[in-house]
Amino acid sequence: MLSDISAIDLARFQFAFTVSAHIIFPAFTIGLASFLAVLNGLWLWRREPAYLKLFEYWKTIFAVVFGMGVVSGIVLSYQFGTNWAVFSDKSGPVLGPLLGYEVLTAFFLEAGFLGIMLFGREKVGERLHMAATAIVALGTLMSAFWILSANSWMQTPAGYGVNDVGQFVPEDWWAIIFNPSFPYRMVHMVLAAYLTTAFVVGGVGAWHLLRERGNKSAAIMFSMAMWMALIVAPIQIFAGDEHGINTLAFQPAKIAAMEGHFESFPEGGAPLILLGMPDDEAGETRYKLEIPYLGSLILTHSLSTPVLGLDAFPEEERPKSALIFWTFRLMVALGFAMMGLGLWSAWARWKGRLYDAPWLHRAAVLMGPSGFLAVLCGWITTEVGRQPYTIQGLLRTSYSVAPLQADAVSASLVAFIVVYFFVFGSGTFYVMRLMGKRPDHGVDIDHIGVVRAAGITPVAANPHAPHVAKGE
C-alpha cells in the first residue's frame, strides 16, 4: 500500500507523525515544570506537608515525560538532514543558529539544573534547590522561545536576504527572532502548555477524589488546576483571537481554508460556518450550517471589511481546507469546553462543594487529555495551513525534499511507527500507572537513586536500596 504513495508524501507523513508524537511531551513539561516550581515555593512558604508530597509525586512523572520528550525531539533533527536536506541547505543559515541557541540556553539550563531539582534537596539546601527548580522551569520556556521563533519565521519570514547560491541568510537577527507572528504564537503555545498541564493535574486530582473524597493532596491538585482553568482558558480564547487577526494579515489563504471560505466577500459580511464539508476539488463547502455576518465580525471586528476566500489565490497556492477546517473547530470547541469546566468549578467552589461534586470530578477526568488533543489540532492547523510551502511564500514543500526513494522512506516510516508505539506507548502506560497511585504513596525518584555506570571509584551504598546478601 505504501509503495503507491510518492516519496514526498511519505516524507511529509513521517515528519507529521514524529512531530505529533513529540509535541505532546513539551506541551506537558513546560507547564509541569512551572507547576513544580509553584509547589516547591508553596512548601517553603507554608511548610504544609501536602505541597511537598505533591512536589515529590509530580517530579517523578516530570522526569519520565521529560526523558521521552528529549528522545522524541532528537529524531526530528535527523530528519532535517535525511528527508529534508534541500530545506536544511536553503534555510540553514537562519534556522541553524536559532536551534543552536536553544541548545546553548534552554538545554544548558535544563541539563545543568535538572539533576539538582530531582535529587538535590538534601544535598544543596532548600534555597539552591528552589533556584534549580525555577531555572528548570525557565529552561523549558526558553526552549519554547527558540523553537517557536524558528517555526514562526517559517510562517512569516522577515529579516533575511538571499545569497548567490539561493540560501536564506540573516540580515537582521532582531527581525528574524521577533518576526511578525512570533509574539502571538509564543503566548498562544505557552498558555496551551499551561492549560494542558492544568487539565492533566485536574483530571488526576478528580480521579483520586472520586476514589477517596477526603484525600487532601488530591483536593489541592484539583483546586489549583481549576483555578488555572478558570483564569487562563478565557485569556487563551482572547489570545487565540489576536493570533487569528495576525494570521489574517500575513497568511490570509490559511484563514480562508480554516473558515471554509472558497468565495471572497469584497464588501464584508462573511458568515461564520459552524459546520460543513469542505470540498477542495469542487471549490465549495457543502451542507453548511452558518451564522450570517459573524465571520466578518470575528475575523476583522467589522461587518464591512472585505474578507478574502480561496478564490483570491492561484489554485497551486491554496492550502487544503478539508483537514484544517475540522482541526481548527475541534481546537476552538475544546477551548470553550475548558472555560466551561472552569466556570463550573467556580460555581461549585462558591457553593462550597468543589470537593463534593462527583459529576464535576467525572467531567474533569474526561477532560484530562483535552489539552493534548487541542495542541495537536492547533499544530496541524498551523502546519497544514502553511502548505504548499515550508517557508511561506519562499520555498515550496515540493522543492524542500531530499532526492528520496519511496521504498526507503516507507521502510523508515514503518520502523518509526512500530518503535514509537512500543517505546512511547510503554512510557505513557508507566506514567499513567504513576498517576494512578495516591500522591503520598507514589514512587519517589529519590528511592530509585542515581544510576551510575561501572567504574573503579567507590560509591556509597544507596540507603533506600533493598539489601541483597552475598550469594543471592
C-alpha positions in Angstrom: 0.0 0.0 0.0 2.8 2.4 0.9 4.5 1.7 -2.5 1.7 3.6 -4.2 2.4 6.8 -2.3 5.0 9.3 -3.5 8.3 9.8 -1.6 7.4 13.4 -0.7 4.0 12.4 0.7 5.7 9.7 2.8 8.3 12.1 4.0 5.6 14.6 5.0 3.6 12.0 6.8 6.8 10.7 8.6 7.6 14.2 9.9 4.0 14.8 10.8 3.9 11.6 12.8 7.2 12.2 14.6 6.5 15.8 15.4 3.0 15.0 16.6 4.4 12.3 18.9 7.0 14.8 20.2 4.9 18.0 20.7 2.7 16.4 23.4 5.7 15.9 25.7 7.0 19.5 25.8 3.4 20.7 25.9 3.1 18.9 29.2 6.6 19.5 30.6 6.5 23.3 30.0 3.5 23.6 32.3 4.6 20.9 34.7 8.0 22.5 35.3 6.3 25.7 36.3 3.8 23.8 38.5 6.6 22.1 40.3 8.2 25.5 40.9 5.0 26.7 42.4 4.6 23.6 44.6 8.1 23.9 45.9 7.6 27.6 46.6 4.4 26.9 48.5 6.1 24.2 50.6 8.9 26.6 51.5 6.4 29.4 52.3 3.7 27.5 54.2 5.5 24.3 55.3 2.4 22.3 54.5 3.5 18.7 54.0 0.9 18.1 51.3 2.8 20.5 49.0 6.0 18.6 49.5 4.2 15.3 48.8 2.7 16.7 45.6 6.1 18.0 44.5 7.7 14.6 45.0 4.8 12.9 43.2 4.9 15.1 40.1 8.6 15.4 39.8 8.9 11.7 39.2 6.3 12.0 36.4 8.1 15.1 35.1 11.4 13.1 34.9 9.8 10.3 32.8 8.0 12.6 30.5 11.0 14.9 30.1 13.1 12.0 29.0 10.6 10.9 26.4 10.4 14.5 25.1 14.2 14.6 24.7 14.4 11.3 22.9 11.5 12.1 20.5 12.9 15.5 19.7 16.3 14.2 18.6 14.6 12.2 15.8 13.3 15.4 14.3 16.8 16.9 13.8 17.9 13.9 11.9 15.0 14.1 9.5 16.1 17.6 8.5 19.3 16.0 7.1 17.8 12.8 5.7 14.3 13.6 4.3 14.5 17.4 4.0 18.1 18.1 3.0 17.2 20.8 0.5 15.2 22.7 3.1 18.1 22.4 5.5 20.5 23.7 2.9 18.4 26.7 2.0 17.2 27.7 5.5 20.3 26.6 7.5 22.0 30.0 7.8 18.8 31.3 9.5 17.3 28.3 11.3 20.5 26.6 12.3 21.6 29.4 14.7 18.1 29.6 16.2 18.1 25.9 17.0 21.7 26.2 18.2 20.6 29.0 20.6 18.1 26.6 22.1 20.9 24.1 22.9 23.1 26.9 24.3 20.4 28.4 26.5 17.5 26.0 27.2 19.3 22.7 27.2 22.2 24.2 29.2 19.8 25.3 31.9 17.7 22.1 31.9 20.7 19.7 31.8 22.7 21.7 34.4 19.9 22.0 37.0 17.6 19.1 36.4 19.7 16.7 38.5 19.7 19.2 41.4 15.9 19.5 41.1 15.4 15.7 41.1 18.0 14.6 43.7 19.5 17.6 45.4 17.0 18.8 48.1 19.0 17.2 50.9 22.4 17.9 49.3 22.4 21.5 48.3 19.9 23.1 50.7 16.4 24.3 50.1 17.2 27.7 48.7 19.5 26.4 46.0 17.1 23.5 45.3 14.3 26.1 44.8 16.5 28.1 42.5 17.3 25.0 40.4 13.6 24.1 40.2 12.9 27.7 38.9 15.7 27.5 36.5 14.5 24.2 35.0 11.1 25.9 34.5 12.8 28.9 32.9 14.7 26.5 30.6 11.5 24.9 29.3 10.2 28.4 28.5 13.5 29.3 26.7 13.2 26.1 24.7 9.7 27.1 23.6 11.0 30.6 22.8 13.6 29.4 20.3 11.6 26.6 18.7 8.6 28.9 18.2 10.8 31.7 16.9 12.2 29.3 14.2 8.7 28.0 13.3 7.2 31.4 13.3 9.9 32.6 10.9 8.9 29.8 8.5 5.3 31.2 8.7 6.1 34.9 8.5 9.8 35.2 7.3 11.5 38.5 7.9 15.0 40.0 8.3 16.6 37.7 5.6 18.4 38.0 2.4 19.3 35.5 -0.4 22.9 34.8 -1.2 24.3 33.8 -4.6 23.6 30.1 -4.1 20.0 30.6 -3.2 20.3 30.3 0.6 18.3 32.5 3.0 20.9 34.4 5.1 20.3 36.6 8.1 20.4 40.4 7.7 18.6 41.5 10.9 18.5 39.0 13.7 16.0 41.0 15.7 13.6 40.9 12.8 14.2 37.2 12.4 13.7 36.3 16.0 10.8 38.6 16.7 9.1 38.1 13.3 5.5 39.3 12.9 3.8 36.2 14.1 6.2 35.1 16.9 4.7 37.1 19.8 1.2 35.7 19.1 2.4 32.1 18.7 4.6 32.3 21.8 1.8 33.4 24.0 -0.7 31.0 22.4 1.6 28.0 22.8 2.7 28.7 26.4 -0.9 29.2 27.5 -1.8 26.0 25.8 1.0 24.2 27.7 -0.2 25.6 31.0 -3.8 24.5 30.2 -2.6 21.1 29.1 -0.8 20.6 32.4 -3.7 22.0 34.4 -6.2 19.6 32.9 -3.9 16.6 33.4 -3.3 17.6 37.1 -7.0 18.4 37.5 -8.0 15.0 36.0 -5.7 13.1 38.2 -6.9 15.1 41.3 -10.5 14.4 40.3 -9.8 10.7 39.8 -8.4 10.4 43.4 -11.2 12.5 44.8 -13.7 10.1 43.2 -11.9 7.2 44.9 -11.3 8.9 48.2 -13.2 12.2 48.9 -11.0 13.2 51.9 -7.7 12.9 50.0 -6.1 16.3 50.9 -3.3 16.1 48.3 -5.9 15.3 45.6 -8.0 18.3 46.7 -5.1 20.6 46.5 -4.3 19.4 43.0 -7.9 19.7 41.8 -8.3 23.2 43.3 -5.1 24.6 41.8 -6.0 23.1 38.4 -9.5 24.5 38.4 -8.1 28.0 39.3 -5.9 27.7 36.3 -8.7 26.7 34.0 -10.9 29.5 35.3 -8.3 32.2 34.8 -6.2 31.0 31.8 -8.9 29.5 29.5 -10.6 32.9 28.8 -7.2 34.5 28.3 -6.3 31.8 25.8 -9.5 32.4 23.9 -8.6 36.1 23.7 -5.0 35.3 22.7 -6.3 32.9 20.0 -8.5 35.7 18.6 -5.5 38.1 18.4 -3.4 35.3 16.8 -6.2 34.8 14.2 -6.2 38.5 13.3 -2.4 38.4 12.9 -2.7 35.3 10.7 -5.4 37.0 8.6 -2.9 39.9 8.0 0.1 37.7 7.0 -1.5 34.3 5.9 -4.9 35.1 4.5 -5.1 31.9 2.5 -4.7 29.9 5.7 -7.6 31.7 7.3 -9.8 31.2 4.2 -9.1 27.4 4.4 -9.7 27.3 8.1 -13.0 29.1 7.7 -14.1 27.1 4.7 -14.5 30.2 2.6 -13.9 29.3 -1.0 -15.5 32.6 -2.2 -14.4 36.1 -1.2 -16.6 38.7 0.4 -15.4 42.0 -1.1 -17.9 44.1 0.9 -17.6 42.2 4.1 -20.5 40.3 5.6 -18.7 36.9 5.7 -20.7 34.3 7.5 -19.3 32.0 10.3 -19.6 28.5 9.0 -20.1 26.4 12.1 -20.3 23.0 10.4 -19.9 21.8 6.9 -18.0 19.6 4.5 -15.3 21.5 2.6 -14.7 20.0 -0.9 -11.4 21.3 -2.2 -11.9 19.7 -5.7 -15.3 21.3 -6.2 -14.3 24.5 -4.5 -17.2 24.8 -2.1 -18.3 23.9 1.4 -21.2 21.6 1.3 -24.0 21.2 3.9 -23.1 24.5 5.6 -24.6 25.5 8.9 -23.7 29.1 9.2 -24.4 32.4 11.0 -24.6 35.4 8.7 -22.0 38.2 9.2 -20.5 36.7 12.3 -17.4 35.5 10.4 -16.5 39.1 9.4 -17.1 40.3 12.9 -14.8 37.7 14.4 -12.1 37.9 11.8 -12.0 41.7 11.3 -14.0 43.1 14.2 -16.1 44.8 11.5 -19.1 43.9 9.3 -17.9 45.8 6.2 -14.2 44.9 5.9 -13.5 42.7 2.9 -12.7 39.0 3.6 -10.7 37.0 1.1 -11.7 33.5 0.1 -9.6 30.8 -1.5 -10.7 32.0 -4.9 -8.5 35.1 -4.4 -5.4 32.9 -4.6 -4.0 30.8 -7.5 -5.1 27.2 -7.2 -1.5 26.0 -6.7 -1.1 28.4 -3.8 -4.1 27.2 -1.8 -3.9 25.1 1.4 -6.3 22.2 1.6 -9.4 23.2 3.6 -10.9 19.7 4.3 -8.5 18.9 7.2 -7.8 22.2 8.9 -11.5 23.2 8.8 -12.1 20.5 11.3 -8.9 20.6 13.4 -9.5 24.3 13.9 -13.1 23.8 15.1 -12.1 21.0 17.4 -9.4 23.1 18.9 -11.8 26.0 19.5 -14.5 23.7 20.9 -12.0 22.3 23.4 -11.0 25.8 24.4 -14.6 26.7 25.2 -15.1 23.4 27.0 -12.1 24.2 29.2 -13.6 27.6 30.0 -16.9 25.9 30.8 -15.3 23.5 33.2 -13.5 26.4 34.9 -16.8 28.2 35.3 -18.5 25.0 36.6 -15.7 24.6 39.2 -16.1 28.3 40.2 -19.8 27.7 40.9 -19.1 24.6 42.9 -16.4 26.4 44.8 -18.8 29.3 45.6 -21.4 26.7 46.8 -18.7 25.1 49.0 -18.9 21.8 47.0 -15.7 21.8 45.0 -14.6 18.6 46.6 -18.0 17.0 46.8 -19.2 17.2 43.2 -18.9 13.8 41.6 -20.2 14.9 38.2 -17.7 17.8 38.1 -15.0 15.3 39.0 -16.1 12.9 36.3 -16.1 15.8 33.8 -12.6 16.8 34.9 -11.3 13.2 34.4 -12.9 13.1 30.9 -11.3 16.5 30.1 -7.9 15.3 31.4 -6.4 14.6 27.9 -8.2 17.6 26.2 -5.1 19.8 26.3 -3.1 17.3 24.3 -5.8 17.0 21.7 -6.1 20.8 21.4 -2.4 21.2 21.0 -2.3 18.5 18.2 -5.3 20.2 16.5 -3.6 23.6 16.7 -0.3 22.2 15.4 -2.0 20.5 12.4 -3.9 23.7 11.6 -0.7 25.8 11.7 1.5 23.4 9.6 -1.0 22.2 7.1 -2.4 25.7 6.7 1.1 26.8 5.5 1.1 24.4 2.6 2.2 24.2 -0.1 5.2 26.0 1.4 7.8 25.0 4.1 8.8 28.7 4.2 5.7 30.8 3.5 5.9 32.3 0.0 9.6 31.5 -0.4 10.3 27.7 -0.5 7.7 25.2 -1.6 7.5 21.8 0.1 8.0 20.0 -3.3 11.4 21.8 -3.6 12.4 21.1 0.0 12.6 17.4 0.0 15.8 15.4 -0.5 16.2 13.1 -3.5 14.5 10.1 -1.9 13.2 6.7 -3.0 9.7 5.9 -1.8 10.7 2.4 -0.6 13.4 3.9 1.7 11.0 6.4 3.2 8.3 3.8 3.7 10.6 1.4 5.4 11.8 4.0 7.9 8.2 5.2 8.4 7.1 1.7 9.3 10.1 1.4 11.7 9.2 4.7 13.3 5.6 3.7 13.9 6.5 0.3 15.4 9.3 1.7 17.6 7.3 4.8 18.7 4.2 2.8 19.7 6.3 0.3 21.7 8.7 2.8 23.4 6.4 5.8 24.0 3.4 3.6 24.5 5.2 1.8 27.3 6.4 5.1 28.7 2.8 6.5 28.6 1.5 3.4 30.3 4.1 3.8 33.0 3.2 7.5 33.6 -0.5 6.6 33.9 0.4 3.9 36.4 2.3 6.6 38.4 -0.7 8.9 38.2 -3.0 6.2 39.5 -1.0 5.9 42.7 -2.0 8.0 45.7 0.1 11.2 45.8 1.5 10.2 49.2 2.1 6.6 48.2 3.7 7.1 44.8 7.1 6.1 43.6 9.7 8.7 44.7 12.6 9.1 42.3 14.9 9.6 45.2 14.2 6.0 46.2 15.4 4.8 42.8 18.6 6.8 43.1 21.1 7.9 40.6 22.1 5.3 38.1 25.9 5.1 37.7 28.0 3.3 35.0 30.5 0.7 36.0 33.8 2.2 37.3 36.6 1.9 39.8 35.6 4.8 42.1 33.9 3.6 45.3 30.3 4.8 45.7 28.4 4.9 48.9 25.6 2.5 49.1 22.1 3.7 48.5 20.4 3.6 51.9 17.0 3.1 50.2 18.1 0.1 48.0 16.9 -3.3 49.1 19.5 -5.4 50.9 20.9 -8.4 48.9 23.0 -10.9 50.8 26.1 -12.4 49.3 25.4 -15.3 47.1 21.8 -14.3 46.3 
